Amino acid sequence: MDIKQLDNTYIANTYSRASFVAMSGKGALVRDEDGKEYIDLGSGIAVNSFGICDDEWTHAVEEQLHKIQHISNLYYTEPQARLAQMLCERTDMKKVFFGNSGAEANECAIKCARKYSSDKYGARRSTIITLIDSFHGRTMAALSATGQESMHVHFGPFLEGFKYAPANNFAALEALCDGTVCAVMLELVQGESGVNPLDKAYVDKVAALCAERDILLIVDEVQTGNGRTGSLYAYMQYGIKPDIVSTAKGLAGGLPLGCTMLGEKVENTLSAGTHGSTFGGNPICAAGAISIISRIDDALLEEVKKKGEYIKSELEKAPGVISVTGLGLMIGIETEKNAKDLALQCLQKGVIVLTAKSKLRLLPPLNIKQEELKKAIQILKGVIAQ
Ligand SMILES: Cc1ncc(COP(=O)(O)O)c(C=O)c1O
């Protein structure tokens, strides 16, 4: 049996895969089983921050692989401690918890928020407000937090204690903030539902309300984090100070690592035995993340912004494009055609693009070469215009 047949036979049908077997690659280029080359504007959904098999990242991971691959979290390891220091120093958060994925990072955020509130105010203050059209992951708590009715079928009963507010409507959110609310959880750019940034004025008001009422502000930076939007974390360009930030995806550049960053209020909320993970903060993944985070400097972030602007300027007035949204290298494109059909046509022409609801979505490697980006955008424009 060939790879696709094997996969279809033995792997649960949870993904509608495109007819493409990724075999190898370098940077923003990826090859399929026939040796055909593609320009990757998806980065494995914002995961391969510096593209495929980036030399420095590969070296860092390989070096750690020859030292120790795993020891339980009952012991100390160097990459984990160094990464934690790096993240705290660059974000002004106080402590971190490492898991393996975005959903897990959000699980930890939810548990932490509820414990903070139950320690201080008792058990009944446990409601978390999230936004309609948000996406926070596929585990039961993260799915309960996700504000999409279409995802709240089949798997009930869901976790109690989540309320959903329409994005960018402060009055509606404020109206939900009764005495039972312990946290508000936001994606600053709603990724999966169409790459829609929240209004800054709205976010400012929400942050002020949270601070005033000791409601924790959780920012889900699973997709927006780690340089993707042109700042190390998107909250930095919104000028707010969240109490908890969750991240994953691009953090370790292609290895599974989730992180929940804890601000001053909650730095000591989780105590020994209240949370944990076998693999979380694994030394190999942490070594990969150190290699990524240490290279997300001002020069790279400037590049991310410039390339984002370039994509927007190319596409905004292109035939067939209705609108372009997003921040940095996290871009949504609304067109007159079916996004999935367009993505398939791009793939046939050698460009990998993603979709988000009815839009096309671009999440290229942060360091994609300008000539590769230019070539891919020309192909994309051609496909949209057809
Ligand atoms: C904003 C956001 N939160 C959480 C998740 C879930 O992350 P993971 O798939 O790593 O569990 C995603 C994944 O797309 C996401 O975009």
The ligand as an SDF file (V2000), in Angstrom:
LIG
                    3D

 16 16  0  0  0  0  0  0  0  0999 V2000
   -5.7480   30.2900   19.3260 C   0  0  0  0  0  0  0  0  0  0  0  0
   -5.5720   28.8050   19.4660 C   0  0  0  0  0  0  0  0  0  0  0  0
   -5.6740   28.2470   20.6710 N   0  0  0  0  0  0  0  0  0  0  0  0
   -5.5130   26.9160   20.8430 C   0  0  0  0  0  0  0  0  0  0  0  0
   -5.2350   26.0980   19.7900 C   0  0  0  0  0  0  0  0  0  0  0  0
   -5.0540   24.6260   20.0110 C   0  0  0  0  0  0  0  0  0  0  0  0
   -3.7180   24.2930   19.8700 O   0  0  0  0  0  0  0  0  0  0  0  0
   -3.2680   22.7630   19.7260 P   0  0  0  0  0  0  0  0  0  0  0  0
   -3.7760   22.2750   18.4280 O   0  0  0  0  0  0  0  0  0  0  0  0
   -1.7740   22.8090   19.8030 O   0  0  0  0  0  0  0  0  0  0  0  0
   -3.8580   22.0300   20.8850 O   0  0  0  0  0  0  0  0  0  0  0  0
   -5.1170   26.6370   18.5060 C   0  0  0  0  0  0  0  0  0  0  0  0
   -4.8590   25.7780   17.3440 C   0  0  0  0  0  0  0  0  0  0  0  0
   -5.1040   26.1100   16.2230 O   0  0  0  0  0  0  0  0  0  0  0  0
   -5.2860   28.0370   18.3390 C   0  0  0  0  0  0  0  0  0  0  0  0
   -5.1920   28.6170   17.1390 O   0  0  0  0  0  0  0  0  0  0  0  0
  1  2  1  0
  2  3  1  0
  2 15  2  0
  3  4  2  0
  4  5  1  0
  5  6  1  0
  5 12  2  0
  6  7  1  0
  7  8  1  0
  8  9  2  0
  8 10  1  0
  8 11  1  0
 12 13  1  0
 12 15  1  0
 13 14  2  0
 15 16  1  0
M  END
$$$$
